[in-house]
Each structure stands twice: as structure tokens, then as C-alpha cells.
Amino acid sequence: MDKESFFHDVYEVARLIPKGRVTTYGAIANYLGVKSAARVVGWAMNGAITIYGIPAHRVVNRIGILTGKNHFATPIVMQELLEKEGVKVKDDQVLNFDQILWDPMKELRL
């Protein structure tokens, strides 16, 4: 797996996450055909926080926890960005996670 092109692919998928929805590191990895690469997606998203147009705040762990929050300017920025889009968060976990989960395998055509 070429890291640079994989990161580019991760960013392309992340750009498609609709406002008010979230997805997971694993869902992106699965969509890209490398189901076991959820951690690599996490690394990519940690680096994407400062890249314009990539909504890194919309990518959470498999149960809706804001595991990437410490990579933002402050630990509350991720939650604030999600809440601006109508996503409810309590104790660093997305509420109604199953209802707002955006799965690229279901939403995008391969």
C-alpha cells in the first residue's frame, strides 16, 4: 500500500461525508478495500485536520467516540464542529450514532 496515494483516497472519501453525519475509520478503510487499515485511516485523518476541505471532525471510531479530538487545536474543537452541524455529542460520544452513521459502502457506488 502506497501511503501517499492511500491518504489521498482517504481524503477523497472524507470530503463526501455529508454535514450532520459521521463515519468511522473502519468504514473508510473497508470502502477502500483494505478493511484492516482503520488505524492508517486514523493517521491520515490526524494529518488532515489542517487541510482545507477535509471534514476530519466527521470521522470517529467504530462506536462513535471522538478519538481524534486531541489532534485538533483544542480537545473540544471536534465536538464544537459536530454540534454546529447538528450532531449531538455527550461525554465525547456521538448520540444517535446508528441513525447518523454514513457508510460509504452503502452510500457510494464502487
KACOR-V307362 format. One record per residue. N is the residue number from 1. D_LAST is the distance of its C-alpha to the last C-alpha in Angstrom with 2 decimals. Layout:
n=N d_last=D_LAST
n=N d_last=D_LAST
This chain:
n=1 d_last=19.06
n=2 d_last=20.15
n=3 d_last=20.91
n=4 d_last=20.88
n=5 d_last=17.47
n=6 d_last=16.05
n=7 d_last=17.94
n=8 d_last=16.62
n=9 d_last=12.96
n=10 d_last=14.31
n=11 d_last=16.13
n=12 d_last=13.33
n=13 d_last=11.55
n=14 d_last=15.12
n=15 d_last=15.96
n=16 d_last=13.62
n=17 d_last=15.50
n=18 d_last=17.78
n=19 d_last=21.51
n=20 d_last=23.09
n=21 d_last=20.16
n=22 d_last=19.54
n=23 d_last=17.02
n=24 d_last=17.90
n=25 d_last=17.88
n=26 d_last=16.59
n=27 d_last=13.65
n=28 d_last=12.52
n=29 d_last=13.42
n=30 d_last=11.62
n=31 d_last=8.23
n=32 d_last=9.28
n=33 d_last=10.30
n=34 d_last=13.92
n=35 d_last=14.99
n=36 d_last=18.57
n=37 d_last=18.23
n=38 d_last=18.81
n=39 d_last=22.12
n=40 d_last=20.77
n=41 d_last=18.50
n=42 d_last=21.83
n=43 d_last=23.63
n=44 d_last=21.19
n=45 d_last=21.59
n=46 d_last=25.35
n=47 d_last=25.47
n=48 d_last=23.41
n=49 d_last=26.01
n=50 d_last=27.99
n=51 d_last=25.24
n=52 d_last=25.27
n=53 d_last=22.28
n=54 d_last=20.59
n=55 d_last=21.30
n=56 d_last=22.01
n=57 d_last=24.11
n=58 d_last=21.16
n=59 d_last=20.09
n=60 d_last=22.34
n=61 d_last=22.87
n=62 d_last=21.77
n=63 d_last=24.69
n=64 d_last=24.68
n=65 d_last=27.33
n=66 d_last=27.57
n=67 d_last=27.80
n=68 d_last=27.11
n=69 d_last=30.00
n=70 d_last=32.43
n=71 d_last=30.49
n=72 d_last=31.12
n=73 d_last=34.48
n=74 d_last=35.92
n=75 d_last=34.68
n=76 d_last=34.61
n=77 d_last=32.52
n=78 d_last=29.17
n=79 d_last=30.63
n=80 d_last=32.22
n=81 d_last=29.02
n=82 d_last=27.26
n=83 d_last=30.37
n=84 d_last=30.50
n=85 d_last=27.17
n=86 d_last=28.64
n=87 d_last=27.30
n=88 d_last=30.21
n=89 d_last=30.99
n=90 d_last=33.93
n=91 d_last=35.11
n=92 d_last=31.99
n=93 d_last=29.71
n=94 d_last=27.42
n=95 d_last=28.99
n=96 d_last=27.04
n=97 d_last=24.18
n=98 d_last=22.52
n=99 d_last=22.73
n=100 d_last=21.23
n=101 d_last=18.58
n=102 d_last=15.21
n=103 d_last=12.47
n=104 d_last=9.15
n=105 d_last=7.68
n=106 d_last=9.54
n=107 d_last=9.58
n=108 d_last=6.33
n=109 d_last=3.78
n=110 d_last=0.00
